């Protein structure tokens, strides 16, 4: 797994401690939902996106390494993946995402294998 997948890129403009909950999330090909939760823990930073009706209310876990830019004025988070790539990711498992390193490895591996 790419160890940088769970770290915010300096180019994204993220500043430690910034609250992202409620921000709109834009994939490369359009809006996918809003940030429901985020973590900026070193080495395991992520956002959980509520996709609303786009994937029938499904939540998705996106590692911080997928974030390309944060627009503080517009309250938007831009990610480097397409809607189809995000839709094909391992399902979000609320019961596993905090305490199961294997789950983070599975999600990180999925996004690491995709072409940029």
N, C-alpha and C positions, 0 to 999 in steps of 0.2 A: 504494500500500500504506500502511496505517496504520503510521507509524513507531514508535508505542508498542506495537505487537504483540509486539515482541521485548524488552520491558522489564518487569520485575516491578512491579506496581502497589503503591504504599505500603500500600494497604488489605489486601493479601494477607497481610501479616505476615512476608513473607520477609526474612531478614537475610543480607546478603552473606556468603558463605562457609559457609552452612548446607548440610550434606550431605543430599540428598533421595533418594539411591539406596536402594531397598528400600521406600520409602513407598508405600502403597496410593493409587490414584488414583480419585476419585469424579467421574463426570460428573453432570449435573443429574438424571439418571434412573437412577443406580446405578453400581456399581463397574465399572471397565474394565480394571484390571490394576495393575501396579507400575512405579515409576520404575526404569528400567534405568540411565539416565545423565542427568545434567543439566549445564548450563553456566550460569554467571551472568555471562558476559562482557557488558559494557555494550553495549547496542544489538543484541545477538544472543543473548539468554538464552532457554533452552528446556529442555524435558524430553523424553526419549525413553521411551515407555511400552511395556512388554512386555505385550501384551493376553492372553497365555496362550491358553486355549481359546476365549475370547470371539470373536476373529476368527482362529481357527486359528493362533495363534502369531505373528501379525503384530505388527510394531512400528510405532508411530506417533510422529510428531514434533509436539509441541504447543508453540507459542510461549509464552513466559512471560506474555504479556498475557492468555492464556486462564485463568490461575490466579487464582481469586478469594479463596482462603483456604488457609492451611497450618496444620494442627493438629499441633503439635510433640509433644504428649502421646500422641495416637492414631497418630502417624506416617501422616497422611493429607494428600493434596493434593486440593483441590476445584477443579474447572474449570467454566467457564461454558458449556460445550457439552454437547449430548446425545450419547448413544451413536451414534445414526444420523448426526449431523453429523460426529463423529470418524471413523466408519466410511467416510464419503464423502470424506474428505480425500485429497489426493494421497498416494500410497504413500510410505512412508519409504524413502529411498535412502541407505544408509550410505556409499556411495562419493561421493555428491554433497553431503551435508549440511554438511560442513566447509569445502569449498573453492569451492563454486559459489553465488555470490550470487543467481543466477537461480532456483535451487531454493528458497532462503529466501523470495524474492519471491513465487514461486508458492504456497508454503504460507501465507505471511502474507496474501496477497491472498484466498485461499480463506476463511480464518477472519475476515478483516476484512469480507467481504461478508455474512456471516451476521447475521441480526438478533439483538440481545441479548435 
